[in-house]
Amino acid sequence: MQKTATLSVYLIVSILILGTTIFAKEIGLDPNPGWGKGRIALLIFGFLIALFPWLRRKPSTVPDKTTHTDLFALPVLVAVIGIYFWFASVSHDSTSNYYSLLATSFRNGELSLPLTPDPALLALPNPYDPAARQGIKVPLDLSLYNGKFYLYWGPAPSLLLAIAQPFLPEKIGEVHLLFVFLCGIFLAQFLLLMSIWQRFFPEIPKWILILSIVLAGLANPALWLLSQPKIYEAAIAGAQFFFIGGLLSAVLAMDRQPTSGWGLILAGTLWALAVGTRSVLVFPVIFMTVMVVYRIFKIPGQSFIKHAGSFIPLGLPLFIGAVGFGWYNWARFGSVLETGFTYQLAGPYLQKHMNELFSPNYIFQNLYNYLFNPFILDQQFPFIHPARGLVETILPSQVLPFYLAQSITGLLFSAPFTIFAAPPVSTSLKQWFKKTQTNDPGKDTATTSLNWIVISLFGSFLLTFISLLTFFWSAMRYMEDFMPALVLLSIVGFWHGYQSLSQHPNKGKMYAILGIILSGVSIVAAISLALSVYFTNGLL
């Protein structure tokens, strides 16, 4: 089998670190023109990352003709990340820096933000009522408790910032974190696609692989997040970066014989960080933990004790993360389950509707908005812009308790390529539940492994999607909670269909044309929707 040596990711990460270090003043990260110890350390680290693949390579007297590099994909990686950088640079001034503020508090031994509430706000008998605090300057969506401001978003990004702060430039905004997180998601998707392509679809031509990589990087709403880089968007992207990174680590760990304990430790750590960034990911993380345990127990020739021992590297970081997150909540609000959402100073009066924020009554309304809500056509560039989600009930007999919607374009219009996700899910579920497979615990073929990947992606998407369907608020940014897994699943489905038609050239060509059209529409729609924000706000 042809092997593909991973070089592009190291080079991309090196370029990002070196570029950030050299141009820190120009991009607003460091107001000082001089070079401090942190910038010098980052510069050296960037060079070491670039050299790492060659430093670890073992010398061999016999050339390995079956090994090729992935450098053919380097221009695509550079192009996609270049697009990320352009979008981030345009919206640079509209960001916030709450994660950085919380990191500073952590280094000072505090859990609250270093912001002082207005005395007029604290004097109110009910500061959570938006009508009562009119005329008082209040940072929107922070949590107010016992006279202090807190973040209800998870602390994981701030914890990492606090650790790395001595080596980082002074001013880290959400736009910088969002850029890093989206690059991380994209590179993790790239590595997963390369692994899946090499193992299961080696006959897929490189042009389809390249097209798939571009789609993974640009599919909506990644660029939409960059067009309005606040903490809302950074939290969603950060959680997905940790989650997809954990999925990649788990897949690579189980590809090794025996299963890599260090790989499982990394997967568990990243998944703990995912939940510690955005708690809604607790459901896909639990699901993926079960999937990994199932996969490990399917490995033949090992005792139950050895199987159970393999779970410790994965479970220990998750346990530590759960305990740490629970303590963090308890230390702030006196409850391990209270993230601060109850005390949020939101635009709507959330505290009045606490029992109505999650309800099955919202499912059909959210299904329409996330799947079918169209964009609006314009006569001027970029020719489309998103419409506000439908808030009037689509079912005449149903009453929505408390429902809000922001601008959102449904998958049918913003990412029609995702229709390719359906066939592999159907096929894999049928094979998964076959009696022959169920009764043969020693079976460990490539087909079984591909089924595991497909069902893992599908379950990760579905659990998050269902959570959003029951929420009282629909918004474009929330689509990023499930899009990375859904796009990967769609690409696998497209590859599977193309490869299955290899003996039917005419059908294969028509299928490829359909894939090109749908991927092209998805990419153009994603770019246009993000650009519409800049034109609407007068940034372009």
Helices and strands as residue ranges (DSSP letters): E 3-5, H 8-22, H 37-55, E 67-69, G 71-73, H 74-90, G 92-94, H 98-107, H 119-122, E 143-145, E 148-150, H 156-164, G 165-167, H 174-200, H 206-218, H 222-227, H 231-255, H 261-277, G 279-281, H 282-297, H 304-333, G 341-343, G 350-356, G 360-362, H 363-367, I 368-372, E 375-377, E 384-386, E 404-405, H 411-414, G 416-421, H 422-432, H 435-438, H 446-469, E 473-474, G 476-481, H 483-500, H 505-536
